[in-house]
Amino acid sequence: MDTTKSCNWTIDDKHYIDYHDKEWEVPVYEDAKIFEFLILETFQAGLSWITILRKRENFRVAFDNFDFQKIAN
């Protein structure tokens, strides 16, 4: 995505800009990636999305790299 046309919600934050440029409005078909977004969206309730993006690596560690099969067991 062309960063010169970023949405105004990206503010001046690396996490938002990376998310906007690499993930926003990109279709997701991989089960693991869908599970990752399900977890992130669930924890986003009551928090701002930038908070979740800034803590994303912590979620990755806590949820075994979003390995849904490992977590299901």
Secondary structure, 3 states (H helix, E strand, C coil): CCHHHCCHHHCCCHHHHHHHHHCCCCCCCCHHHHHHHHHHHHHHCCCCHHHHHHCHHHHHHHCHHHCHHHHHC
